[in-house]
Amino acid sequence: MVGLTGFGSALISIPLATHFVPLKFALALFALVDLCTAASVGFENPKKAVRAEWQRLVPAILIGTVVGATLLVNLPRQAGFLLLGLFVVSYSIYALATRPGQRTIARGWAWLAGIGGGITSTVFGAGGPPYVIYLSQRGMTKEEFRATMGLTTLSSISLRVVAFFATGLLLDPEVWLTALFAAPAGLLGVFVARKVYLRVSRDLLMRVIAVLLLVSGSSLIVRAF
């Protein structure tokens, strides 16, 4: 998914992974995997990125990451499942309900998107939705949107990795060992996605993914109860 849109792999991978490993292990693991895939996309075509938008988002992302790290340390396990499920389901409903348009929102919304994305990136491993909601309504071309999302996602994940070091989540050797096997698979997915990106309608693909997210998020809500 990140290879197609510049964001979103964690929305699928983390909900699925939490059925097999603890949530905090999954968050730490995919922070490393996502850093590799985000770097691949973020540095793919940086000249197309709208740097002014990226520069507006990064300070807000930093604030949101600090808030999110504080929440993560104190979040009970079942509450984490419930909130992650609600977050994924909410985004899937948003993605299914909206249609592409030409509406442009004010640049001031970057602060809300950045803080919200920093929080959800750290707590749920998925900062993309707030960023994409903002950037998709800033009048960019398809190429500008993907490149700007790539840089924004890379910045967000980099800050998340720093936060996970600070909270101790990335001090587990098993996380790093697992990442050695998972990261190449993620990079392979990005390679394949680049080929698909040129051939498939992004809007159709995003709606198919939204349905999968709805099922995945609903299963986490059921599990929480």
N, CA, C and O of each residue as an XYZ file, in Angstrom:
900
protein
N       0.823     -1.213      0.000
C       0.000      0.000      0.000
C       0.859      1.265      0.000
O       0.536      2.236     -0.685
N       1.943      1.255      0.761
C       2.805      2.439      0.806
C       3.449      2.700     -0.547
O       3.721      3.851     -0.887
N       3.697      1.655     -1.322
C       4.284      1.838     -2.639
C       3.321      2.460     -3.634
O       3.746      3.046     -4.629
N       2.025      2.335     -3.372
C       1.016      2.889     -4.267
C       0.636      4.314     -3.899
O       0.409      5.146     -4.777
N       0.567      4.597     -2.606
C       0.021      5.874     -2.161
C       0.996      6.706     -1.348
O       0.767      7.900     -1.152
N       2.086      6.100     -0.864
C       3.009      6.819     -0.001
C       2.688      6.687      1.469
O       3.373      7.282      2.300
N       1.667      5.925      1.815
C       1.298      5.720      3.213
C       0.464      4.454      3.331
O       0.078      3.850      2.330
N       0.188      4.054      4.600
C      -0.902      3.131      4.853
C      -0.585      1.668      5.076
O      -1.502      0.900      5.364
N       0.674      1.233      4.959
C       0.940     -0.197      5.127
C       0.573     -0.683      6.523
O       0.082     -1.801      6.685
N       0.809      0.154      7.534
C       0.541     -0.261      8.914
C      -0.931     -0.454      9.188
O      -1.297     -1.214     10.085
N      -1.790      0.223      8.428
C      -3.226      0.059      8.625
C      -3.666     -1.377      8.359
O      -4.662     -1.842      8.912
N      -2.916     -2.072      7.508
C      -3.223     -3.470      7.216
C      -2.351     -4.406      8.044
O      -2.856     -5.353      8.649
N      -1.046     -4.149      8.075
C      -0.106     -5.088      8.695
C      -0.266     -5.184     10.211
O      -0.242     -6.286     10.758
N      -0.429     -4.055     10.901
C      -0.490     -4.095     12.365
C      -1.765     -4.753     12.880
O      -1.683     -5.597     13.772
N      -2.957     -4.399     12.351
C      -4.141     -5.144     12.812
C      -4.033     -6.650     12.607
O      -4.468     -7.424     13.460
N      -3.451     -7.078     11.470
C      -3.283     -8.512     11.233
C      -2.247     -9.107     12.184
O      -2.445    -10.201     12.714
N      -1.146     -8.391     12.402
C      -0.069     -8.908     13.249
C      -0.505     -9.077     14.698
O      -0.030     -9.980     15.387
N      -1.414     -8.206     15.172
C      -1.824     -8.283     16.576
C      -2.646     -9.529     16.894
O      -2.913     -9.818     18.061
N      -3.046    -10.265     15.860
C      -3.710    -11.552     16.100
C      -2.685    -12.641     16.445
O      -3.056    -13.735     16.869
N      -1.401    -12.337     16.262
C      -0.355    -13.337     16.484
C       0.694    -12.904     17.503
O       1.287    -13.747     18.175
N       0.930    -11.594     17.625
C       1.932    -11.081     18.564
C       1.318     -9.930     19.352
O       0.312     -9.363     18.925
N       1.910     -9.571     20.506
C       1.402     -8.435     21.287
C       1.443     -7.132     20.489
O       2.291     -6.951     19.616
N       0.515     -6.230     20.805
C       0.405     -4.976     20.069
C       1.707     -4.180     20.089
O       2.136     -3.670     19.055
N       2.339     -4.071     21.261
C       3.558     -3.258     21.349
C       4.704     -3.875     20.546
O       5.530     -3.149     19.992
N       4.761     -5.219     20.479
C       5.776     -5.881     19.645
C       5.515     -5.553     18.175
O       6.446     -5.247     17.431
N       4.248     -5.616     17.759
C       3.892     -5.322     16.372
C       4.226     -3.874     16.023
O       4.732     -3.593     14.936
N       3.942     -2.960     16.945
C       4.247     -1.552     16.700
C       5.743     -1.339     16.512
O       6.164     -0.627     15.600
N       6.547     -1.957     17.376
C       7.998     -1.809     17.283
C       8.537     -2.426     15.996
O       9.360     -1.824     15.307
N       8.065     -3.636     15.676
C       8.527     -4.333     14.473
C       8.243     -3.524     13.218
O       9.129     -3.316     12.389
N       6.994     -3.065     13.081
C       6.631     -2.384     11.842
C       7.117     -0.944     11.801
O       7.087     -0.317     10.741
N       7.560     -0.410     12.921
C       8.253      0.879     12.871
C       9.534      0.731     12.065
O       9.871      1.599     11.260
N      10.249     -0.373     12.282
C      11.489     -0.627     11.539
C      11.209     -0.976     10.076
O      11.867     -0.468      9.169
N      10.224     -1.849      9.863
C       9.884     -2.235      8.491
C       9.385     -1.027      7.701
O       9.794     -0.807      6.561
N       8.497     -0.249      8.319
C       7.939      0.914      7.635
C       8.998      1.975      7.364
O       8.896      2.710      6.382
N      10.011      2.064      8.220
C      11.089      3.027      7.983
C      11.827      2.677      6.685
O      12.189      3.563      5.912
N      12.042      1.392      6.458
C      12.711      0.954      5.222
C      11.853      1.245      3.992
O      12.343      1.799      3.008
N      10.578      0.874      4.046
C       9.713      1.080      2.878
C       9.434      2.561      2.639
O       9.358      3.005      1.494
N       9.281      3.328      3.727
C       9.022      4.763      3.582
C      10.231      5.476      2.986
O      10.072      6.406      2.195
N      11.448      5.044      3.360
C      12.655      5.632      2.786
C      12.721      5.356      1.286
O      13.131      6.212      0.503
N      12.313      4.155      0.899
C      12.317      3.792     -0.516
C      11.394      4.696     -1.327
O      11.743      5.137     -2.422
N      10.212      4.967     -0.775
C       9.239      5.818     -1.475
C       9.584      7.296     -1.312
O       9.478      8.070     -2.264
N       9.999      7.689     -0.101
C      10.265      9.095      0.170
C      11.394      9.681     -0.653
O      11.355     10.854     -1.021
N      12.417      8.855     -0.947
C      13.554      9.331     -1.728
C      13.450      8.970     -3.204
O      14.394      9.162     -3.970
N      12.287      8.441     -3.594
C      12.107      8.019     -4.981
C      12.069      9.202     -5.937
O      12.724      9.175     -6.979
N      11.311     10.240     -5.599
C      11.170     11.396     -6.484
C      10.927     12.654     -5.652
O       9.878     13.283     -5.788
N      11.877     13.033     -4.791
C      11.659     14.146     -3.866
C      11.451     15.487     -4.554
O      10.879     16.393     -3.947
N      11.890     15.648     -5.792
C      11.712     16.918     -6.501
C      10.235     17.215     -6.760
O       9.855     18.373     -6.929
N       9.408     16.180     -6.791
C       7.983     16.367     -7.019
C       7.230     16.774     -5.748
O       6.092     17.236     -5.815
N       7.872     16.599     -4.598
C       7.217     16.903     -3.329
C       7.039     18.413     -3.161
O       7.887     19.205     -3.572
N       5.917     18.788     -2.548
C       5.661     20.197     -2.233
C       6.290     20.456     -0.864
O       5.685     20.167      0.169
N       7.505     21.003     -0.863
C       8.270     21.136      0.370
C       7.577     22.026      1.400
O       7.705     21.788      2.601
N       6.848     23.045      0.951
C       6.174     23.950      1.895
C       5.169     23.188      2.756
O       5.041     23.460      3.949
N       4.457     22.235      2.154
C       3.496     21.441      2.907
C       4.207     20.536      3.905
O       3.779     20.411      5.052
N       5.284     19.911      3.469
C       6.066     19.036      4.344
C       6.616     19.813      5.533
O       6.587     19.325      6.663
N       7.115     21.017      5.285
C       7.686     21.842      6.351
C       6.627     22.307      7.346
O       6.923     22.509      8.523
N       5.396     22.477      6.873
C       4.314     22.851      7.794
C       3.924     21.686      8.693
O       3.564     21.890      9.853
N       3.992     20.475      8.172
C       3.523     19.303      8.910
C       4.517     18.806      9.959
O       4.112     18.383     11.042
N       5.809     18.852      9.647
C       6.809     18.209     10.513
C       6.806     18.714     11.963
O       6.836     17.885     12.872
N       6.772     20.039     12.231
C       6.757     20.475     13.637
C       5.542     19.957     14.403
O       5.647     19.595     15.575
N       4.392     19.924     13.735
C       3.182     19.412     14.380
C       3.284     17.908     14.627
O       2.803     17.409     15.644
N       3.913     17.185     13.692
C       4.105     15.745     13.865
C       4.965     15.471     15.089
O       4.699     14.531     15.838
N       5.990     16.283     15.297
C       6.863     16.128     16.459
C       6.075     16.267     17.760
O       6.265     15.480     18.688
N       5.201     17.254     17.831
C       4.363     17.443     19.028
C       3.463     16.221     19.226
O       3.356     15.699     20.336
N       2.815     15.769     18.147
C       1.919     14.616     18.240
C       2.643     13.346     18.644
O       2.082     12.511     19.354
N       3.885     13.189     18.201
C       4.664     12.001     18.549
C       4.962     11.958     20.044
O       4.887     10.896     20.662
N       5.296     13.095     20.621
C       5.561     13.159     22.065
C       4.300     12.808     22.851
O       4.362     12.055     23.823
N       3.161     13.349     22.435
C       1.891     13.042     23.101
C       1.558     11.562     22.950
O       1.141     10.913     23.908
N       1.745     11.030     21.736
C       1.437      9.629     21.473
C       2.293      8.678     22.268
O       1.800      7.659     22.752
N       3.581      8.990     22.415
C       4.484      8.127     23.188
C       4.043      8.066     24.643
O       4.124      7.010     25.273
N       3.580      9.184     25.180
C       3.080      9.217     26.561
C       1.840      8.349     26.715
O       1.694      7.637     27.708
N       0.952      8.409     25.736
C      -0.269      7.597     25.779
C       0.057      6.111     25.660
O      -0.530      5.283     26.357
N       0.992      5.780     24.779
C       1.311      4.378     24.513
C       1.839      3.673     25.751
O       1.471      2.530     26.021
N       2.697      4.345     26.502
C       3.300      3.745     27.692
C       2.239      3.385     28.725
O       2.398      2.413     29.464
N       1.155      4.164     28.784
C       0.134      3.985     29.821
C      -1.152      3.329     29.311
O      -2.151      3.274     30.028
N      -1.123      2.832     28.072
C      -2.352      2.309     27.465
C      -2.547      0.827     27.785
O      -1.684      0.018     27.445
N      -3.670      0.443     28.437
C      -3.950     -0.971     28.690
C      -4.110     -1.751     27.386
O      -4.523     -1.196     26.368
N      -3.776     -3.053     27.428
C      -3.753     -3.889     26.218
C      -5.102     -3.925     25.507
O      -5.167     -3.687     24.301
N      -6.189     -4.222     26.241
C      -7.499     -4.334     25.605
C      -7.970     -2.989     25.066
O      -8.589     -2.917     24.004
N      -7.671     -1.926     25.805
C      -8.026     -0.591     25.323
C      -7.284     -0.283     24.028
O      -7.825      0.374     23.138
N      -6.037     -0.762     23.922
C      -5.264     -0.568     22.704
C      -5.918     -1.247     21.509
O      -6.011     -0.659     20.431
N      -6.374     -2.492     21.699
C      -7.077     -3.202     20.624
C      -8.343     -2.456     20.205
O      -8.618     -2.292     19.017
N      -9.102     -2.011     21.193
C     -10.366     -1.338     20.904
C     -10.138     -0.033     20.142
O     -10.802      0.233     19.140
N      -9.191      0.781     20.626
C      -8.926      2.056     19.979
C      -8.353      1.875     18.576
O      -8.704      2.616     17.657
N      -7.468      0.884     18.413
C      -6.919      0.614     17.084
C      -8.025      0.176     16.130
O      -8.078      0.624     14.985
N      -8.907     -0.701     16.607
C     -10.023     -1.158     15.776
C     -10.936     -0.015     15.375
O     -11.331      0.091     14.214
N     -11.273      0.842     16.332
C     -12.146      1.989     16.043
C     -11.476      2.946     15.059
O     -12.123      3.493     14.166
N     -10.167      3.138     15.240
C      -9.428      4.029     14.353
C      -9.436      3.500     12.914
O      -9.701      4.249     11.974
N      -9.144      2.216     12.752
C      -9.097      1.623     11.415
C     -10.478      1.624     10.760
O     -10.606      1.944      9.578
N     -11.510      1.266     11.527
C     -12.876      1.251     10.990
C     -13.304      2.662     10.596
O     -13.910      2.852      9.541
N     -12.998      3.646     11.427
C     -13.371      5.033     11.128
C     -12.734      5.508      9.832
O     -13.375      6.155      9.004
N     -11.440      5.169      9.672
C     -10.776      5.598      8.440
C     -11.355      4.877      7.220
O     -11.513      5.484      6.161
N     -11.669      3.590      7.361
C     -12.217      2.843      6.220
C     -13.572      3.406      5.798
O     -13.871      3.492      4.607
N     -14.392      3.790      6.783
C     -15.694      4.386      6.467
C     -15.505      5.733      5.770
O     -16.205      6.055      4.809
N     -14.545      6.513      6.274
C     -14.244      7.800      5.627
C     -13.827      7.584      4.173
O     -14.296      8.281      3.273
N     -12.938      6.609      3.952
C     -12.434      6.352      2.603
C     -13.537      5.881      1.665
O     -13.534      6.226      0.483
N     -14.486      5.091      2.184
C     -15.585      4.597      1.359
C     -16.637      5.674      1.092
O     -17.292      5.664      0.050
N     -16.793      6.595      2.033
C     -17.865      7.592      1.934
C     -17.488      8.805      1.099
O     -18.367      9.477      0.560
N     -16.202      9.097      0.983
C     -15.772     10.302      0.278
C     -15.523     10.027     -1.193
O     -15.246      8.896     -1.591
N     -15.625     11.064     -1.983
C     -15.350     11.000     -3.407
C     -14.295     12.047     -3.741
O     -14.268     13.111     -3.122
N     -13.421     11.765     -4.714
C     -12.414     12.760     -5.070
C     -13.047     14.044     -5.571
O     -14.032     14.004     -6.308
N     -12.494     15.174     -5.180
C     -13.033     16.464     -5.590
C     -11.937     17.504     -5.696
O     -10.754     17.200     -5.548
N     -12.348     18.740     -5.954
C     -11.396     19.822     -6.158
C     -11.359     20.790     -4.984
O     -10.756     21.857     -5.092
N     -11.985     20.445     -3.872
C     -12.012     21.336     -2.723
C     -10.614     21.525     -2.155
O      -9.860     20.563     -2.007
N     -10.270     22.780     -1.833
C      -8.979     23.087     -1.230
C      -9.199     23.680      0.150
O      -9.973     24.624      0.306
N      -8.518     23.129      1.158
C      -8.664     23.615      2.520
C      -7.495     24.528      2.877
O      -6.474     24.540      2.189
N      -7.650     25.294      3.960
C      -6.629     26.248      4.378
C      -5.392     25.528      4.912
O      -5.491     24.424      5.449
N      -4.227     26.159      4.761
C      -2.971     25.564      5.191
C      -2.901     25.412      6.710
O      -2.120     24.598      7.205
N      -3.694     26.172      7.454
C      -3.692     26.074      8.908
C      -4.103     24.707      9.431
O      -3.757     24.333     10.551
N      -4.844     23.961      8.617
C      -5.252     22.608      9.025
C      -4.062     21.659      9.122
O      -4.194     20.549      9.636
N      -2.900     22.090      8.632
C      -1.697     21.251      8.722
C      -1.348     20.944     10.179
O      -0.836     19.864     10.475
N      -1.617     21.876     11.085
C      -1.294     21.646     12.500
C      -2.149     20.535     13.088
O      -1.647     19.678     13.816
N      -3.437     20.549     12.774
C      -4.316     19.486     13.276
C      -3.936     18.145     12.666
O      -3.887     17.130     13.360
N      -3.664     18.145     11.353
C      -3.277     16.900     10.675
C      -1.958     16.370     11.217
O      -1.812     15.166     11.428
N      -0.992     17.265     11.445
C       0.314     16.835     11.932
C       0.269     16.289     13.342
O       0.848     15.240     13.624
N      -0.418     16.996     14.235
C      -0.527     16.522     15.624
C      -1.311     15.216     15.679
O      -0.912     14.275     16.365
N      -2.433     15.162     14.951
C      -3.231     13.937     14.925
C      -2.464     12.774     14.347
O      -2.535     11.660     14.865
N      -1.720     13.023     13.260
C      -0.936     11.961     12.652
C       0.212     11.508     13.532
O       0.534     10.321     13.566
N       0.835     12.439     14.246
C       1.915     12.068     15.163
C       1.415     11.173     16.281
O       2.096     10.227     16.677
N       0.214     11.473     16.797
C      -0.377     10.658     17.868
C      -0.729      9.271     17.348
O      -0.354      8.266     17.953
N      -1.450      9.210     16.223
C      -1.874      7.900     15.708
C      -0.692      7.087     15.188
O      -0.720      5.857     15.230
N       0.339      7.761     14.700
C       1.536      7.048     14.250
C       2.197      6.323     15.415
O       2.618      5.174     15.274
N       2.290      6.989     16.565
C       2.970      6.401     17.712
C       2.104      5.374     18.428
O       2.592      4.314     18.820
N       0.825      5.680     18.601
C      -0.067      4.796     19.354
C      -0.523      3.601     18.522
O      -0.613      2.486     19.037
N      -0.812      3.824     17.237
C      -1.366      2.775     16.391
C      -0.431      2.343     15.263
O      -0.725      1.378     14.558
N       0.695      3.046     15.082
C       1.596      2.728     13.980
C       1.077      3.180     12.639
O       1.535      2.694     11.605
N       0.118      4.114     12.628
C      -0.510      4.533     11.368
C      -0.814      6.019     11.399
O      -1.909      6.425     11.786
N       0.149      6.828     10.995
C      -0.074      8.267     10.973
C      -0.648      8.764      9.669
O      -1.052      9.923      9.569
N      -0.693      7.898      8.659
C      -1.081      8.315      7.314
C      -2.430      8.973      7.143
O      -2.510      9.998      6.465
N      -3.515      8.436      7.728
C      -4.842      9.005      7.459
C      -4.974     10.507      7.690
O      -5.484     11.191      6.802
N      -4.545     11.070      8.836
C      -4.653     12.524      8.983
C      -3.861     13.286      7.925
O      -4.305     14.332      7.450
N      -2.685     12.767      7.553
C      -1.873     13.442      6.544
C      -2.559     13.404      5.176
O      -2.599     14.405      4.461
N      -3.094     12.238      4.827
C      -3.691     12.111      3.494
C      -4.984     12.916      3.391
O      -5.292     13.457      2.330
N      -5.747     13.000      4.489
C      -6.976     13.807      4.463
C      -6.630     15.266      4.191
O      -7.317     15.945      3.428
N      -5.547     15.746      4.828
C      -5.125     17.141      4.627
C      -4.530     17.347      3.231
O      -4.972     18.229      2.495
N      -3.540     16.545      2.869
C      -2.817     16.769      1.618
C      -3.682     16.517      0.382
O      -3.477     17.140     -0.660
N      -4.642     15.611      0.499
C      -5.502     15.323     -0.654
C      -6.427     16.495     -0.978
O      -7.037     16.529     -2.047
N      -6.531     17.449     -0.061
C      -7.388     18.615     -0.292
C      -6.576     19.913     -0.389
O      -7.059     20.997     -0.064
N      -5.322     19.763     -0.848
C      -4.462     20.928     -1.031
C      -4.149     21.194     -2.507
O      -3.207     21.917     -2.830
N      -4.951     20.600     -3.396
C      -4.844     20.902     -4.815
C      -3.596     20.392     -5.501
O      -3.089     21.040     -6.417
N      -3.086     19.241     -5.078
C      -1.863     18.681     -5.682
C      -2.195     17.747     -6.846
O      -3.302     17.219     -6.955
N      -1.202     17.566     -7.704
C      -1.322     16.537     -8.730
C      -1.095     15.165     -8.086
O      -0.676     15.073     -6.932
N      -1.376     14.110     -8.842
C      -1.178     12.744     -8.340
C       0.279     12.523     -7.941
O       0.557     11.931     -6.898
N       1.208     12.998     -8.768
C       2.633     12.802     -8.496
C       3.086     13.620     -7.295
O       3.852     13.127     -6.467
N       2.620     14.876     -7.187
C       2.978     15.724     -6.049
C       2.459     15.142     -4.744
O       3.152     15.151     -3.727
N       1.228     14.634     -4.786
C       0.633     14.052     -3.585
C       1.445     12.859     -3.109
O       1.767     12.766     -1.925
N       1.780     11.948     -4.008
C       2.512     10.741     -3.619
C       3.897     11.089     -3.087
O       4.341     10.509     -2.095
N       4.590     12.033     -3.737
C       5.929     12.411     -3.303
C       5.890     13.135     -1.952
O       6.735     12.886     -1.092
N       4.922     14.022     -1.765
C       4.807     14.749     -0.500
C       4.411     13.813      0.630
O       4.916     13.933      1.747
N       3.504     12.875      0.341
C       3.122     11.884      1.345
C       4.314     11.011      1.692
O       4.487     10.629      2.850
N       5.137     10.693      0.704
C       6.310      9.867      0.967
C       7.269     10.533      1.940
O       7.746      9.888      2.875
N       7.560     11.815      1.735
C       8.455     12.536      2.642
C       7.832     12.720      4.021
O       8.507     12.588      5.042
N       6.545     13.025      4.038
C       5.846     13.218      5.319
C       5.824     11.930      6.122
O       6.078     11.940      7.326
N       5.520     10.824      5.460
C       5.480      9.529      6.132
C       6.858      9.141      6.643
O       6.982      8.627      7.754
N       7.895      9.379      5.847
C       9.251      9.073      6.273
C       9.624      9.877      7.522
O      10.230      9.340      8.449
N       9.267     11.141      7.545
C       9.548     11.984      8.717
C       8.802     11.485      9.939
O       9.359     11.418     11.034
N       7.529     11.132      9.746
C       6.698     10.666     10.854
C       7.232      9.365     11.443
O       7.309      9.214     12.662
N       7.599      8.430     10.573
C       8.102      7.137     11.050
C       9.462      7.298     11.722
O       9.750      6.616     12.705
N      10.299      8.191     11.204
C      11.603      8.438     11.822
C      11.431      8.939     13.249
O      12.148      8.503     14.149
N      10.489      9.849     13.462
C      10.212     10.354     14.808
C       9.626      9.247     15.685
O       9.898      9.191     16.885
N       8.824      8.373     15.084
C       8.254      7.249     15.837
C       9.345      6.298     16.310
O       9.301      5.812     17.440
N      10.316      6.033     15.456
C      11.435      5.161     15.831
C      12.206      5.759     17.006
O      12.570      5.046     17.941
N      12.454      7.057     16.956
C      13.145      7.726     18.066
C      12.331      7.584     19.349
O      12.889      7.302     20.409
N      11.007      7.781     19.257
C      10.139      7.659     20.431
C      10.141      6.243     20.986
O      10.105      6.053     22.202
N      10.183      5.240     20.098
C      10.178      3.848     20.542
C      11.507      3.463     21.197
O      11.538      2.617     22.091
N      12.593      4.078     20.755
C      13.860      3.891     21.460
C      13.759      4.478     22.869
O      14.195      3.863     23.842
N      13.184      5.663     22.960
C      13.082      6.352     24.248
C      12.203      5.593     25.233
O      12.463      5.613     26.436
N      11.155      4.918     24.732
C      10.245      4.182     25.608
C      10.666      2.732     25.826
O      10.048      2.019     26.617
N      11.728      2.287     25.121
C      12.244      0.937     25.327
C      11.661     -0.124     24.415
O      12.062     -1.285     24.497
N      10.723      0.240     23.545
C      10.090     -0.765     22.682
C      11.070     -1.355     21.667
O      10.903     -2.494     21.233
N      12.086     -0.587     21.290
C      13.039     -1.069     20.295
C      14.320     -1.604     20.921
O      15.339     -1.731     20.242
N      14.273     -1.915     22.204
C      15.432     -2.492     22.871
C      15.349     -4.016     22.948
O      16.234     -4.663     23.507
N      14.282     -4.586     22.385
C      14.091     -6.031     22.375
C      14.809     -6.631     21.160
O      14.443     -6.309     20.030
N      15.819     -7.492     21.354
C      16.555     -8.074     20.217
C      15.659     -8.855     19.265
O      15.933     -8.919     18.066
N      14.586     -9.453     19.791
C      13.700    -10.247     18.942
C      13.004     -9.369     17.896
O      12.722     -9.822     16.786
N      12.732     -8.121     18.256
C      12.121     -7.193     17.303
C      13.043     -6.981     16.109
O      12.603     -7.023     14.960
N      14.322     -6.753     16.386
C      15.295     -6.520     15.319
C      15.518     -7.771     14.473
O      15.668     -7.679     13.254
N      15.538     -8.931     15.109
C      15.726    -10.180     14.368
C      14.554    -10.425     13.422
O      14.747    -10.807     12.268
N      13.348    -10.204     13.916
C      12.164    -10.382     13.077
C      12.152     -9.379     11.930
O      11.749     -9.707     10.814
N      12.599     -8.144     12.210
C      12.626     -7.109     11.178
C      13.575     -7.463     10.038
O      13.353     -7.059      8.897
N      14.634     -8.216     10.342
C      15.578     -8.628      9.305
C      14.903     -9.473      8.229
O      15.305     -9.453      7.066
N      13.868    -10.219      8.635
C      13.129    -11.053      7.690
C      11.951    -10.291      7.077
O      11.612    -10.501      5.913
N      11.334     -9.411      7.860
C      10.136     -8.717      7.392
C      10.448     -7.561      6.453
O       9.690     -7.305      5.518
N      11.559     -6.856      6.689
C      11.882     -5.676      5.874
C      12.081     -6.005      4.393
O      11.553     -5.285      3.546
N      12.825     -7.070      4.042
C      12.956     -7.394      2.614
C      11.606     -7.676      1.946
O      11.396     -7.315      0.789
N      10.696     -8.319      2.678
C       9.369     -8.579      2.125
C       8.635     -7.266      1.860
O       7.951     -7.120      0.847
N       8.786     -6.309      2.789
C       8.151     -5.011      2.604
C       8.710     -4.276      1.393
O       7.957     -3.665      0.635
N      10.025     -4.330      1.208
C      10.654     -3.674      0.056
C      10.243     -4.340     -1.257
O      10.087     -3.671     -2.279
N      10.070     -5.660     -1.219
C       9.584     -6.363     -2.404
C       8.172     -5.891     -2.755
O       7.837     -5.704     -3.925
N       7.351     -5.701     -1.717
C       6.003     -5.194     -1.942
C       6.001     -3.813     -2.576
O       5.174     -3.525     -3.441
N       6.926     -2.955     -2.147
C       7.035     -1.617     -2.735
C       7.427     -1.711     -4.211
O       6.907     -0.971     -5.046
N       8.348     -2.625     -4.524
C       8.782     -2.815     -5.912
C       7.612     -3.223     -6.802
O       7.432     -2.683     -7.893
N       6.821     -4.178     -6.326
C       5.655     -4.636     -7.096
C       4.625     -3.513     -7.218
O       4.016     -3.327     -8.272
N       4.438     -2.761     -6.116
C       3.442     -1.688     -6.111
C       3.776     -0.596     -7.118
O       2.879      0.004     -7.709
N       5.066     -0.338     -7.313
C       5.462      0.678     -8.299
C       4.981      0.293     -9.698
O       4.589      1.156    -10.484
N       5.011     -1.000    -10.005
C       4.536     -1.471    -11.305
C       3.018     -1.316    -11.417
O       2.497     -0.894    -12.449
N       2.320     -1.666    -10.333
C       0.864     -1.585    -10.324
C       0.400     -0.137    -10.372
O      -0.620      0.178    -10.986
N       1.162      0.749     -9.715
C       0.809      2.166     -9.602
C       0.525      2.799    -10.965
O      -0.349      3.658    -11.082
N       1.265      2.376    -11.998
C       1.123      2.964    -13.322
C      -0.052      2.392    -14.101
O      -0.430      2.933    -15.140
N      -0.632      1.303    -13.608
C      -1.643      0.585    -14.381
C      -3.045      0.595    -13.767
O      -4.035      0.414    -14.475
N      -3.129      0.805    -12.459
C      -4.416      0.667    -11.768
C      -4.905      2.025    -11.277
O      -4.114      2.864    -10.846
N      -6.206      2.227    -11.348
C      -6.807      3.442    -10.820
C      -6.592      3.515     -9.314
O      -6.958      2.595     -8.583
N      -5.999      4.607     -8.856
C      -5.735      4.773     -7.418
C      -7.038      4.792     -6.622
O      -7.108      4.222     -5.533
N      -8.074      5.447     -7.163
C      -9.339      5.544     -6.426
C      -9.984      4.168     -6.235
O     -10.496      3.862     -5.158
N      -9.957      3.341     -7.288
C     -10.519      1.997     -7.171
C      -9.741      1.172     -6.171
O     -10.325      0.472     -5.345
N      -8.412      1.252     -6.245
C      -7.575      0.488     -5.337
C      -7.819      0.888     -3.880
O      -7.902      0.030     -3.001
N      -7.933      2.197     -3.628
C      -8.136      2.675     -2.267
C      -9.474      2.202     -1.700
O      -9.593      1.980     -0.495
N     -10.462      2.050     -2.547
C     -11.765      1.584     -2.064
C     -11.742      0.087     -1.741
O     -12.389     -0.360     -0.795
N     -10.997     -0.676     -2.530
C     -10.844     -2.096     -2.216
C     -10.109     -2.255     -0.883
O     -10.497     -3.069     -0.045
N      -9.050     -1.473     -0.697
C      -8.301     -1.524      0.557
C      -9.165     -1.090      1.726
O      -9.054     -1.642      2.821
N     -10.032     -0.097      1.499
C     -10.916      0.378      2.567
C     -11.839     -0.730      3.060
O     -12.110     -0.825      4.258
N     -12.322     -1.564      2.149
C     -13.178     -2.688      2.546
C     -12.401     -3.681      3.398
O     -12.907     -4.179      4.404
N     -11.158     -3.967      2.985
C     -10.316     -4.873      3.771
C     -10.042     -4.307      5.163
O     -10.024     -5.041      6.152
N      -9.829     -2.996      5.227
C      -9.597     -2.348      6.523
C     -10.831     -2.427      7.411
O     -10.717     -2.601      8.624
N     -12.000     -2.302      6.815
C     -13.244     -2.375      7.580
C     -13.375     -3.742      8.251
O     -13.760     -3.832      9.417
N     -13.054     -4.803      7.512
C     -13.103     -6.152      8.071
C     -12.046     -6.333      9.154
O     -12.322     -6.872     10.226
N     -10.829     -5.875      8.858
C      -9.727     -6.020      9.798
C      -9.983     -5.252     11.092
O      -9.780     -5.787     12.182
N     -10.427     -4.007     10.977
C     -10.706     -3.192     12.162
C     -11.843     -3.753     12.987
O     -11.792     -3.730     14.217
N     -12.870     -4.259     12.322
C     -14.005     -4.844     13.036
C     -13.583     -6.061     13.844
O     -14.084     -6.287     14.946
N     -12.656     -6.846     13.290
C     -12.190     -8.035     14.020
C     -11.443     -7.647     15.290
O     -11.505     -8.367     16.287
N     -10.736     -6.512     15.266
C     -10.035     -6.051     16.470
C     -11.009     -5.570     17.537
O     -10.794     -5.795     18.728
N     -12.078     -4.911     17.110
C     -13.099     -4.454     18.069
C     -13.749     -5.644     18.754
O     -13.949     -5.642     19.968
N     -14.081     -6.667     17.959
C     -14.663     -7.897     18.528
C     -13.695     -8.529     19.499
O     -14.100     -8.983     20.569
N     -12.399     -8.569     19.139
C     -11.386     -9.159     19.993
C     -11.238     -8.402     21.317
O     -11.005     -9.010     22.362
N     -11.373     -7.083     21.265
C     -11.239     -6.263     22.472
C     -12.300     -6.604     23.513
O     -12.063     -6.496     24.717
N     -13.475     -7.018     23.033
C     -14.564     -7.356     23.947
C     -14.583     -8.830     24.317
O     -15.446     -9.264     25.080
